[in-house]
Amino acid sequence: MKFFVFVGTSVDGFIARRDGAYDFLGGDEAETHGYEEFMAGIDTLLIGRNTFEVVAKMESWPYEGKRVVVLSRRSLDFSRIQAPVEQMSGDPAEIAKRLEASGAKHVYVDGGETVQEFLRAGLVHKLTITRVPVLIGEGIPLFGKVEKDVRLRHINTRQYRSGLVTSEYEVIAEG
């Protein structure tokens, strides 16, 4: 089983504003940035509660046909979602074991805190980060404090007409 991150960020490293808004991430609708291709290879989405609450308010459910697991320690109401959604809690290693035991193979990790926790636990295999040409000054950071360096191997960088830049990295496992 492998864990992947695919995320947009401001050049100064924020995935959302303090209030959770990510209006600055919009780009040229005519440009494709690899998201559809990425999602085609994903069988499970592991999403943090805060990110789920933002996504749940969207007009249409963006994860049709995917298994969606929301991480939260408190009870959540999924009644407004017209798709199968489940909830889990626990530390990243425990969540990974449960997902693998249930057949997950390619897991998309989404949500600032969730990405940070799975990176610190050494579970993320690949990062795809699209930088949007804007500085917002403050907000929710993509990366948080790490106890030790997280070594990355650059795979590829693509530049788009709109100014977006997407870089892919493999996380180098320790040991």
C-alpha positions, 0 to 999 in steps of 0.5 A: 500500500502506498500513500500519496499527497497531491496538493496546491499551495501558495508560493509562501507555503500555505494550502488555505487561508486561516479561515480555511478558504482556498480561493487563491488556488484557482487557475486556468480552467482550460489547463489540466494539471494532472489531478484527473490522472492522479485520481484515476490511480487512487482507490482510497481518499484519506481526508482530515475532518477540517478539509472534509467539512470544506469539501462537504459544502461543495455543490457536487461530491468531488470523489465519486467512485472513491472510498472516502475515509475521514479522520476524526476523533469526534462523531461526524454526520455524513447524512448530507453526503450522497456517497459512501463515507466512513470514519476512522481515528487513531495514529497514522500507523494504526490507520495504515494497518486498518486501510491495508487490511481492508484492501486499500492500495493507493491512498490519497492523503488530504488535509494539512494536519493529516498530511503532516501527521503521515509525513512525520510517521514516514508513511507518505511515498510521493508528494505532488505539490503545485505552487500557485504564483501568489503570496498570501502572508499567512494561513494554514501551512502545508508543512509543519514541524518535523522531528528530523529531516524528511529526504526527498528525491525530485522526480519531475517539475512542470510549468504551466502557462498560468504560472503554476508550477507542479513538482513531484517528489519521492519520499526517501525511506530511512533505513 
